[in-house]
Amino acid sequence: MNEKTYKLIRNTAVGNLVIGIVTLLSGIAIGILLIVSGARLFKNKSGLMI
């Protein structure tokens, strides 16, 4: 392979790795926020009028 192809493949791999890590971290953060907000609703369920 020539040098340009190697650099393109390397940059693509690094970009995919970064996107994967960001997706994983945002998923964990959103999950934690959902658990916390659900716990607040469960804690205050007596005050809810449905």
Buried (B, 14 or more C-beta within 10 A) or exposed (E): EEEEEEEEEEEEEEEEEEEEEEEEEEEEEEEEEEEEEEEEEEEEEEEEEE
